[in-house]
Amino acid sequence: MSMSQRLDAADALPGAAELRARTCELLRLEPGSAVIDVGCGTGLAASELSSRGFRAVGVDLSPEMIDEARRRSPETDFLVGDAYALPVDVGFAGYRADKVFHELAEPELALVEARRVLLPGGRIVLSGHDWEALVIDSAYPALTREIVRARASVIVAPRAARGFRRLLAGSGFREISVEGVVGFLGGESFARGLVEVAVRMGAISLEEGEIWSAEQAGGSVAVTQFLACGVV
């Protein structure tokens, strides 16, 4: 499965559309305002913002993702760039980053960039999963814990989302608020992905992985998701 297919699958999960809508609501943008979506992927959120009358710019590190975003939403601006050095000047009323900060080794530097491009009074909205807080129903709790730990170990900052308030406050943002919601990650295919990582990391055996995967067929994984916003 390609990256764009994985993103499409994630966007189709229960609650995903509502979560995107909530991040847009928290931006509190005025009609015609400029907003930047960092880590835009295939551009769905940026396209939705454009359709609501905002001047959206999507930025992603992957040229392939940007090409796909441009193909899907030619009416929206998309640029290749990373969170540490955004390819734009100051002038944005809103900054949005969804499922991005757990991949950043130096999130404080990304927030310096966010402050640079935001206008005075501009709003930042961050959202993401807590990768150490996966909730999985299983008759093998010890095995499940090892699988979750293994998956979290290959993520740069698996606990980043639970620290959004601290990060924003430490970077000088004010009027900070944080919300927590329970989301769901894909069932059978996601479970197989968890097992593949755990076996590769040596956390479990192939046989244990096969037993656990069979048990998880048709199931789903609940995960704590955090949404945080602040003002420059």
C-alpha positions in Angstrom: 0.0 0.0 0.0 1.4 3.4 -1.0 1.7 6.3 1.3 -1.2 8.2 -0.4 -3.3 5.0 -0.1 -2.5 4.8 3.6 -3.4 8.5 4.1 -6.7 8.0 2.2 -7.5 5.0 4.5 -6.8 7.2 7.6 -9.0 10.0 6.2 -11.8 7.5 5.8 -11.7 6.2 9.4 -14.7 6.9 11.7 -14.4 10.4 13.2 -11.6 11.6 10.8 -13.8 14.1 9.0 -15.1 15.5 12.2 -11.6 15.8 13.6 -10.5 17.8 10.5 -13.5 20.0 10.9 -12.7 20.7 14.5 -9.1 21.7 13.7 -10.5 24.2 11.2 -13.0 25.5 13.7 -10.3 26.0 16.3 -8.4 28.2 13.8 -11.2 30.8 14.0 -10.3 32.2 10.6 -12.0 35.3 9.1 -13.3 35.0 5.5 -10.4 35.3 3.1 -7.7 34.7 5.7 -4.5 32.9 4.8 -3.8 29.6 6.5 -0.9 27.2 6.1 -1.3 23.4 6.5 2.1 21.9 7.5 2.5 18.2 6.6 -0.4 18.4 4.2 0.0 15.0 2.7 -2.3 14.6 -0.3 -3.9 18.0 0.5 -7.4 17.0 1.7 -7.5 19.5 4.7 -5.9 22.3 2.6 -8.5 21.7 -0.1 -11.3 21.8 2.4 -10.0 25.1 3.8 -9.9 26.5 0.3 -13.4 25.4 -0.4 -14.5 27.4 2.7 -13.1 30.6 1.2 -9.8 30.7 3.0 -6.4 31.2 1.2 -4.8 27.9 2.0 -1.3 26.8 1.4 -0.3 23.2 1.9 3.4 22.3 2.7 4.9 18.8 2.7 8.4 17.4 2.8 7.5 14.8 0.2 7.6 15.9 -3.5 5.4 12.9 -4.3 2.8 14.0 -1.9 2.8 17.5 -3.2 2.5 16.3 -6.8 -0.5 14.2 -5.7 -2.1 17.1 -3.8 -1.7 19.3 -6.9 -3.3 16.7 -9.1 -6.3 16.3 -6.7 -6.8 19.9 -5.8 -5.3 22.2 -8.6 -7.1 25.2 -7.1 -5.1 25.1 -3.9 -1.4 26.2 -3.5 1.0 23.4 -2.5 4.7 23.7 -1.8 7.5 21.3 -1.0 9.1 22.2 2.3 9.6 21.1 5.9 8.4 22.4 9.2 11.8 23.8 10.2 12.1 26.0 7.2 8.7 26.8 5.7 9.0 28.1 2.1 6.7 31.1 2.8 6.9 34.6 4.2 5.0 36.1 7.1 1.3 36.8 6.5 -0.7 33.8 7.8 -3.7 34.1 10.2 -3.6 30.3 10.9 -1.1 27.4 11.1 -2.3 23.9 11.2 -0.3 20.7 11.7 -2.0 17.3 12.0 0.0 14.1 12.7 3.3 15.9 12.2 4.9 16.7 15.5 5.5 13.1 16.5 7.9 13.0 13.6 9.9 16.0 14.7 13.1 15.6 16.7 13.2 19.4 17.5 9.6 20.5 17.7 10.6 23.8 19.3 12.3 24.8 16.1 9.2 24.1 14.1 7.3 26.4 16.5 9.8 29.1 15.9 8.9 28.8 12.3 5.2 28.9 13.1 5.6 32.1 15.0 7.6 33.6 12.1 4.9 33.1 9.5 2.0 33.9 11.7 0.6 37.4 11.9 0.1 39.0 15.4 -3.0 37.4 16.8 -2.6 34.5 14.5 -3.7 31.0 15.7 -1.9 27.7 15.7 -3.7 24.3 15.9 -1.8 21.1 16.4 -3.4 17.6 16.5 -1.9 14.2 16.8 -2.1 10.7 18.2 -0.4 9.6 21.4 1.5 6.5 20.1 2.0 5.1 23.6 -1.7 5.2 24.3 -3.2 2.7 21.9 -6.1 0.8 23.4 -6.5 -2.7 22.0 -8.9 -5.5 23.1 -6.9 -8.7 23.3 -6.8 -11.9 25.2 -3.0 -11.5 25.2 -2.3 -8.3 27.2 1.4 -8.8 27.8 1.9 -9.5 24.1 -0.1 -6.5 23.2 2.0 -4.3 25.4 5.1 -5.5 23.7 3.6 -4.8 20.3 2.5 -1.3 21.3 6.0 -0.5 22.8 7.7 -1.7 19.6 5.6 0.5 17.4 6.2 3.5 19.6 9.9 2.9 19.6 10.3 3.5 15.9 8.5 6.9 16.1 10.7 10.0 16.7 8.5 11.5 19.4 5.6 9.1 20.3 4.5 11.1 23.3 4.6 14.5 21.5 0.8 15.0 21.4 0.4 14.8 25.2 3.0 17.5 25.5 1.3 20.1 23.2 0.4 22.5 26.0 4.0 22.5 27.3 5.5 22.9 23.9 3.2 25.8 23.0 3.7 27.6 26.3 7.4 27.2 26.1 7.5 28.8 22.7 5.6 31.9 23.8 2.1 31.1 22.6 -0.8 32.3 24.8 -4.5 31.5 25.3 -3.6 27.8 25.0 -6.3 25.2 25.2 -6.1 21.4 24.8 -8.8 18.9 23.9 -8.6 15.1 24.0 -10.7 12.8 21.9 -10.7 9.1 21.3 -10.1 8.1 17.6 -9.9 4.9 15.8 -7.1 3.5 13.7 -7.6 0.9 10.9 -8.5 -2.7 11.9 -6.9 -5.7 10.2 -4.4 -3.9 8.0 -3.3 -1.7 10.9 -2.9 -4.7 13.2 -0.7 -6.4 10.6 1.5 -3.3 10.4 1.9 -3.3 14.2 3.0 -7.0 14.1 5.4 -6.4 11.2 7.2 -3.7 13.2 7.2 -5.8 16.4 8.7 -8.8 14.7 11.3 -6.7 12.9 12.3 -5.1 16.2 12.6 -8.5 17.8 10.0 -7.7 20.4 7.9 -10.7 19.5 8.3 -13.9 17.5 6.7 -14.5 14.1 4.5 -17.2 15.6 3.3 -14.8 18.3 2.6 -12.2 15.7 0.5 -14.6 13.6 -1.5 -15.6 16.7 -2.1 -12.0 17.6 -3.0 -10.9 14.1 -5.6 -13.7 13.8 -7.2 -12.6 17.0 -7.4 -9.0 15.8 -9.2 -9.8 12.5 -12.2 -7.5 12.2 -11.1 -5.4 15.3 -10.1 -1.8 15.7 -7.6 0.2 17.7 -8.6 3.1 19.8 -6.1 5.9 20.4 -6.0 9.1 22.4 -5.8 12.1 20.1 -4.9 15.6 21.3 -5.9 18.9 19.8 -4.2 22.1 21.0 -4.4 25.7 19.9 -2.7 28.9 20.9 -2.3 32.5 19.8 0.8 34.4 18.8 
